[in-house]
Amino acid sequence: MKIDLLSPESFASGHPLAQYRWLRDNAPVFWHEEPSGPGFWAVTRYKDVWTVDRDFRNFSSEPTVMIQDPAAEQALGFGGYKMMLMMDPPQHTAYRKLIRNEFTLPVSGQRTPRMNALARQIVDAVIETGECDFVNQIAGEMPSYVIAELLGIPLDDGRELYKLTEAIHTAPEAQDAGAGAMAVMKMFEYGRGVIEEKRARPKDDLATKLLHAEVDGKKLDDIEFLLFFLLLVDAGGDTTRNLLSSGLIALFDNPEQLAWLKADLDARLPSAREELLRYTSPVIYMRRTARHDVVLGGEQVKEGQKVVMYFGAANRDPEKFDAPDVLDLARSPNDHIAFGTGPHACLGQHIARIEIDAILREVLTRLEGLKIGKAEWLASNFISGPKHLPVTFKPAKRGA
């Protein structure tokens, strides 16, 4: 079995399940060569991924959660600054506290009516045409709108920022040279305008709160705010957009499961959503770095070596899940780790679940005769999901 978890081609139509299966069976902690780097340990069993993600004392999020070392970040002028995602407790805990209250389950739940209304608005925008690109016109619209409202920026700007995240996640070899770095610079340029606007006209939104927040008695400076802004926009769209698109493909690949779901949509949607998260695993990996020599899965990991957790492999582990390659929308229990676990578990997961439910409900009840075309997948070894997914349906009138 040829193992290549670096090439985007391995993820050209979703996760490389055959490679994952071989690794779990034969080398669950596998030394993966890296043509332009020192190599890394690929971790594929659920119990090992769970351990690494929760054990920040042995496995650090610094200097980066990406397989590649942060030379690109240094070139962009981050200097000694770090994104919250690339911090460890207690520093990570202090920064996470700045925005945690905005994403708790009760506060997220209060946004449900608004997200339901946005979902109706999104479907209304396409329902008369009888066709659309599901990724860009439906799945990507919801998180773009929600993060825009949270940050207090125009909804149309949220859509444009979402386009930049696609370039950030696309593999360098699959786009023009420097396109990812240019997208980050454009994001920062927009963020600087947000700083000026919110300092001049503060409002009750997350961007204003961040500009007035303090860590250890010190307010965030401009670069710290911009890194927060980048993280919120970038992470705010990943799971929802890619789950909805990959999930729709999974549902149409399993028509009996789709029929089961539609037969009692409201009651069955919660378990279906969790199974789609497990089955599609939108975030492919996160990296950690060994703080010192440590044994993992019977392998001797040396201090400073990269340790990469593959969530899609963990979520298909037969030691954890019965018939893991079967889509079972009624699966229970379902302790997937599509959102990660431990200190770095996705802060926006409660909002993401509400977004997913709102869109699926609108799509599956209002787009009659829905059919999907051939997906074009994002060329990425970090995020799994289609870049384009044409769909057709029976044209209908907008909602009242």
C-alpha positions as CSV (number, residue, x, y, z in Angstrom):
1,M,0.0,0.0,0.0
2,K,1.4,3.4,-1.1
3,I,0.9,5.9,1.7
4,D,0.8,9.6,0.8
5,L,-1.1,11.9,3.1
6,L,0.6,15.0,1.8
7,S,-0.5,15.1,-1.8
8,P,-3.9,16.8,-2.4
9,E,-4.5,14.0,-5.0
10,S,-5.0,11.5,-2.2
11,F,-8.0,13.6,-1.1
12,A,-9.3,14.3,-4.6
13,S,-12.7,12.8,-3.8
14,G,-12.7,12.7,0.0
15,H,-10.7,10.9,2.6
16,P,-8.2,8.2,1.4
17,L,-10.1,5.5,3.3
18,A,-8.0,2.6,2.0
19,Q,-4.8,4.3,3.2
20,Y,-6.4,5.0,6.6
21,R,-7.5,1.4,6.9
22,W,-4.0,0.0,6.1
23,L,-2.4,2.4,8.6
24,R,-4.8,1.6,11.4
25,D,-4.2,-2.2,10.9
26,N,-0.5,-2.1,10.3
27,A,1.1,1.1,11.5
28,P,-1.3,3.2,13.6
29,V,1.6,5.6,14.5
30,F,3.4,5.7,11.1
31,W,6.6,7.6,10.2
32,H,5.6,9.6,7.1
33,E,8.4,10.9,4.9
34,E,8.2,14.6,3.9
35,P,10.0,15.6,0.6
36,S,10.7,19.2,1.8
37,G,10.8,18.6,5.5
38,P,11.9,16.3,8.3
39,G,8.9,14.0,8.2
40,F,6.1,13.4,10.7
41,W,4.2,10.7,12.7
42,A,0.7,10.0,11.2
43,V,-1.7,9.0,13.9
44,T,-4.8,7.1,12.7
45,R,-6.4,5.2,15.6
46,Y,-9.2,6.8,17.6
47,K,-7.6,6.1,21.0
48,D,-4.3,7.6,19.9
49,V,-5.8,10.7,18.3
50,W,-7.9,11.2,21.4
51,T,-4.8,11.0,23.6
52,V,-2.7,13.4,21.5
53,D,-5.4,16.0,21.2
54,R,-6.0,16.1,25.0
55,D,-2.4,15.8,26.2
56,F,-1.0,19.3,25.7
57,R,1.8,18.6,28.3
58,N,3.3,16.1,25.9
59,F,2.1,17.3,22.6
60,S,2.2,21.1,21.9
61,S,0.2,23.2,19.4
62,E,3.3,25.4,19.0
63,P,4.8,26.4,16.6
64,T,1.9,25.5,14.3
65,V,-0.9,23.1,13.8
66,M,0.0,22.7,10.1
67,I,2.4,20.0,8.9
68,Q,4.5,22.6,7.2
69,D,6.7,24.7,9.5
70,P,5.6,28.4,9.9
71,A,8.1,29.9,7.5
72,A,5.1,31.3,5.5
73,E,3.8,33.0,8.6
74,Q,7.2,34.6,9.4
75,A,7.3,35.9,5.8
76,L,3.9,37.5,6.3
77,G,5.3,39.4,9.3
78,F,3.7,37.5,12.2
79,G,7.0,37.7,14.0
80,G,6.6,36.5,17.5
81,Y,2.8,36.6,17.3
82,K,0.7,33.4,17.4
83,M,-2.8,32.6,16.5
84,M,-4.8,31.2,19.4
85,L,-5.0,27.8,17.6
86,M,-1.2,27.6,17.9
87,M,-1.0,28.3,21.7
88,D,-1.0,25.9,24.6
89,P,-2.7,26.3,28.0
90,P,-2.5,28.4,30.0
91,Q,-2.0,31.1,27.3
92,H,-4.5,29.4,25.0
93,T,-7.0,29.3,27.8
94,A,-6.7,33.0,28.5
95,Y,-7.2,33.9,24.8
96,R,-10.1,31.4,24.4
97,K,-11.8,33.1,27.4
98,L,-12.1,36.3,25.4
99,I,-14.6,34.9,23.0
100,R,-15.9,31.8,24.8
101,N,-19.1,33.4,26.1
102,E,-20.2,34.1,22.5
103,F,-20.2,30.4,21.6
104,T,-21.7,28.7,24.7
105,L,-24.6,26.3,24.0
106,P,-27.2,28.7,25.6
107,V,-26.0,31.8,23.7
108,S,-25.7,29.8,20.5
109,G,-29.2,28.5,21.0
110,Q,-30.6,32.0,21.2
111,R,-29.4,32.5,17.6
112,T,-31.5,29.6,16.3
113,P,-34.5,31.7,15.1
114,R,-32.1,34.1,13.2
115,M,-30.2,31.2,11.6
116,N,-33.5,29.6,10.5
117,A,-34.5,32.9,8.9
118,L,-31.1,33.1,7.2
119,A,-31.5,29.5,5.9
120,R,-34.9,30.5,4.4
121,Q,-33.3,33.6,2.8
122,I,-30.5,31.5,1.3
123,V,-32.8,29.0,-0.3
124,D,-35.2,31.7,-1.4
125,A,-32.3,33.2,-3.4
126,V,-32.0,30.1,-5.6
127,I,-35.3,28.3,-5.5
128,E,-36.8,30.1,-8.5
129,T,-33.9,29.1,-10.8
130,G,-34.1,25.3,-10.5
131,E,-30.3,25.0,-10.3
132,C,-27.3,26.3,-8.4
133,D,-23.8,25.6,-7.1
134,F,-24.6,24.1,-3.7
135,V,-21.2,24.9,-2.2
136,N,-21.1,28.6,-3.1
137,Q,-24.8,29.5,-3.1
138,I,-26.1,27.5,-0.2
139,A,-23.5,25.7,2.0
140,G,-21.0,28.6,2.0
141,E,-23.6,31.3,2.5
142,M,-24.7,30.3,6.0
143,P,-21.4,30.5,7.8
144,S,-20.4,33.6,5.8
145,Y,-23.5,35.4,7.0
146,V,-23.3,34.2,10.6
147,I,-19.7,35.2,11.2
148,A,-20.4,38.5,9.5
149,E,-23.2,39.2,11.9
150,L,-21.1,38.1,14.9
151,L,-18.3,40.4,13.9
152,G,-20.6,43.3,13.0
153,I,-19.6,43.6,9.3
154,P,-21.8,43.7,6.2
155,L,-23.2,40.3,5.1
156,D,-21.9,40.7,1.6
157,D,-18.4,41.3,3.0
158,G,-18.7,38.0,4.8
159,R,-19.3,36.3,1.5
160,E,-16.1,37.9,0.0
161,L,-14.0,36.9,3.0
162,Y,-15.2,33.3,2.6
163,K,-13.8,33.3,-0.9
164,L,-10.4,34.1,0.6
165,T,-10.5,31.2,3.0
166,E,-10.8,28.9,0.0
167,A,-7.4,30.1,-1.3
168,I,-5.9,29.8,2.1
169,H,-6.8,26.1,2.3
170,T,-6.0,25.1,-1.3
171,A,-2.7,23.4,-1.6
172,P,0.1,25.7,-3.0
173,E,0.7,23.4,-6.0
174,A,-2.9,23.6,-7.0
175,Q,-3.1,27.4,-7.4
176,D,-1.0,30.4,-8.5
177,A,2.3,30.9,-6.6
178,G,1.7,33.0,-3.5
179,A,-2.1,32.9,-3.8
180,G,-2.6,31.6,-0.2
181,A,-0.3,34.3,1.3
182,M,-2.0,37.0,-0.8
183,A,-5.4,35.8,0.5
184,V,-4.1,36.2,4.1
185,M,-2.8,39.7,3.3
186,K,-6.2,40.7,1.9
187,M,-7.9,39.3,5.0
188,F,-5.6,41.5,7.1
189,E,-6.2,44.5,5.0
190,Y,-9.9,44.1,5.5
191,G,-9.4,43.5,9.2
192,R,-7.4,46.8,9.6
193,G,-10.5,48.5,8.2
194,V,-12.6,46.8,10.8
195,I,-10.2,48.0,13.5
196,E,-10.6,51.6,12.4
197,E,-14.4,51.3,12.1
198,K,-15.0,49.7,15.5
199,R,-12.6,52.1,17.3
200,A,-14.4,55.1,15.7
201,R,-17.9,53.6,16.1
202,P,-18.0,50.8,18.7
203,K,-21.0,48.6,18.7
204,D,-22.3,45.5,20.5
205,D,-20.5,42.9,18.3
206,L,-17.6,40.5,18.7
207,A,-15.1,42.7,16.8
208,T,-15.7,45.6,19.2
209,K,-15.5,43.3,22.2
210,L,-12.2,41.9,21.1
211,L,-10.7,45.4,20.6
212,H,-11.6,46.2,24.2
213,A,-10.7,42.8,25.7
214,E,-7.6,42.4,27.9
215,V,-5.3,39.5,28.5
216,D,-3.2,39.8,31.7
217,G,-4.2,43.5,31.9
218,K,-3.2,44.3,28.4
219,K,-5.5,45.0,25.4
220,L,-5.0,43.2,22.2
221,D,-2.8,45.1,19.8
222,D,-3.6,45.3,16.1
223,I,-1.7,42.1,15.0
224,E,-3.3,40.1,17.8
225,F,-6.7,41.3,16.7
226,L,-6.0,40.5,13.1
227,L,-4.9,36.9,13.9
228,F,-8.1,36.5,15.9
229,F,-10.1,37.9,13.0
230,L,-8.4,35.5,10.6
231,L,-9.1,32.6,12.8
232,L,-12.8,33.5,13.3
233,V,-13.5,34.0,9.6
234,D,-11.4,31.0,8.5
235,A,-12.6,28.4,11.1
236,G,-16.1,29.9,11.1
237,G,-16.8,28.4,7.7
238,D,-14.9,25.2,7.4
239,T,-17.0,22.7,9.2
240,T,-20.4,23.9,8.2
241,R,-19.6,24.5,4.5
242,N,-17.8,21.2,4.0
243,L,-20.1,19.1,6.1
244,L,-23.2,20.3,4.2
245,S,-21.6,19.7,0.8
246,S,-19.9,16.4,1.7
247,G,-23.0,15.4,3.7
248,L,-25.3,15.9,0.8
249,I,-23.2,13.7,-1.4
250,A,-23.2,11.0,1.4
251,L,-27.0,11.2,1.6
252,F,-27.5,10.8,-2.1
253,D,-25.0,7.9,-2.1
254,N,-27.2,6.2,0.5
255,P,-30.8,6.9,-0.7
256,E,-32.4,4.5,1.9
257,Q,-30.8,6.6,4.6
258,L,-32.0,9.9,3.0
259,A,-35.5,8.5,2.8
260,W,-35.3,7.4,6.5
261,L,-34.2,11.0,7.5
262,K,-36.9,12.7,5.4
263,A,-39.7,10.5,6.9
264,D,-39.3,12.2,10.3
265,L,-36.9,15.1,9.6
266,D,-37.2,17.1,12.8
267,A,-36.9,14.1,15.1
268,R,-34.1,12.4,13.2
269,L,-32.0,15.4,12.2
270,P,-29.9,15.6,15.4
271,S,-28.5,12.0,15.1
272,A,-28.2,12.3,11.3
273,R,-26.1,15.5,11.7
274,E,-23.7,13.8,14.1
275,E,-23.3,10.8,11.8
276,L,-22.6,13.0,8.8
277,L,-20.0,14.8,10.9
278,R,-18.4,11.5,11.7
279,Y,-18.7,10.1,8.2
280,T,-17.3,13.1,6.4
281,S,-14.9,14.6,8.9
282,P,-14.4,18.0,7.3
283,V,-11.1,18.8,9.0
284,I,-8.6,16.3,7.8
285,Y,-5.8,16.8,10.4
286,M,-4.2,18.8,13.1
287,R,-0.6,18.7,14.0
288,R,1.1,18.7,17.4
289,T,4.8,18.8,18.2
290,A,6.4,16.5,20.9
291,R,7.6,18.5,23.9
292,H,10.0,15.7,24.8
293,D,10.6,12.0,24.1
294,V,7.4,10.0,24.5
295,V,6.0,6.6,23.6
296,L,2.8,6.7,21.5
297,G,1.1,3.6,20.1
298,G,4.3,1.6,20.8
299,E,6.5,4.0,18.8
300,Q,9.2,6.1,20.3
301,V,8.4,9.7,19.4
302,K,11.4,12.1,19.9
303,E,11.3,15.6,21.2
304,G,10.6,18.1,18.5
305,Q,9.0,15.6,16.0
306,K,5.7,16.4,14.4
307,V,2.7,14.3,15.4
308,V,-0.3,14.6,13.0
309,M,-3.8,13.5,14.1
310,Y,-6.0,12.3,11.2
311,F,-9.6,12.8,12.4
312,G,-11.2,11.1,9.4
313,A,-9.2,7.9,10.1
314,A,-10.1,8.0,13.8
315,N,-13.8,8.5,13.0
316,R,-13.7,5.3,10.9
317,D,-11.9,3.2,13.5
318,P,-13.7,-0.2,14.0
319,E,-12.4,-0.5,17.5
320,K,-14.6,2.5,18.3
321,F,-17.5,2.4,15.9
322,D,-19.5,-0.6,14.7
323,A,-19.5,-0.9,10.9
324,P,-17.6,2.4,10.6
325,D,-17.8,2.6,6.8
326,V,-21.6,2.4,6.9
327,L,-23.6,5.6,7.0
328,D,-26.0,5.0,9.8
329,L,-28.0,8.2,10.6
330,A,-29.5,6.6,13.7
331,R,-26.1,5.7,15.1
332,S,-26.0,5.8,18.9
333,P,-23.8,6.4,20.7
334,N,-21.7,8.4,18.3
335,D,-18.6,9.8,20.0
336,H,-17.0,11.2,16.9
337,I,-14.2,13.7,17.1
338,A,-14.9,15.7,14.0
339,F,-14.7,18.9,16.1
340,G,-11.6,17.7,17.9
341,T,-11.4,17.1,21.7
342,G,-9.7,18.5,24.7
343,P,-8.5,22.1,25.1
344,H,-8.6,22.8,21.4
345,A,-12.1,21.4,20.7
346,C,-13.9,23.6,18.2
347,L,-15.2,26.6,20.0
348,G,-17.9,27.2,17.4
349,Q,-19.3,23.7,17.3
350,H,-22.7,24.6,18.9
351,I,-23.3,27.3,16.3
352,A,-22.1,25.0,13.5
353,R,-24.7,22.4,14.5
354,I,-27.5,25.0,14.4
355,E,-26.3,26.2,11.0
356,I,-26.2,22.6,9.6
357,D,-29.7,21.8,10.9
358,A,-31.2,25.0,9.5
359,I,-29.8,24.5,6.0
360,L,-30.6,20.8,5.8
361,R,-34.1,21.4,6.9
362,E,-34.7,24.0,4.2
363,V,-33.0,22.1,1.5
364,L,-34.6,18.7,2.2
365,T,-38.1,20.1,2.6
366,R,-38.2,22.9,-0.1
367,L,-36.0,21.8,-3.0
368,E,-38.2,19.2,-4.6
369,G,-36.7,16.7,-7.0
370,L,-33.2,17.6,-5.8
371,K,-30.4,16.0,-7.8
372,I,-26.7,16.4,-7.5
373,G,-24.1,16.6,-10.3
374,K,-20.4,15.8,-10.3
375,A,-18.5,17.4,-7.4
376,E,-15.2,19.2,-7.9
377,W,-13.2,18.8,-4.7
378,L,-11.0,21.3,-3.0
379,A,-7.4,20.6,-3.7
380,S,-6.3,20.3,-0.1
381,N,-4.7,17.9,2.4
382,F,-6.1,19.9,5.3
383,I,-9.8,20.5,4.6
384,S,-12.1,17.9,3.0
385,G,-15.0,19.1,0.9
386,P,-16.2,20.0,-2.6
387,K,-15.2,23.3,-4.1
388,H,-18.2,23.1,-6.5
389,L,-21.3,20.9,-6.4
390,P,-23.9,21.6,-9.1
391,V,-27.5,20.7,-8.1
392,T,-30.8,20.9,-9.9
393,F,-34.4,20.9,-8.5
394,K,-37.9,21.8,-9.4
395,P,-38.2,25.6,-9.6
396,A,-40.6,27.0,-7.0
397,K,-41.8,30.3,-5.6
398,R,-39.9,32.1,-2.8
399,G,-41.3,31.7,0.7
400,A,-43.8,34.2,2.0
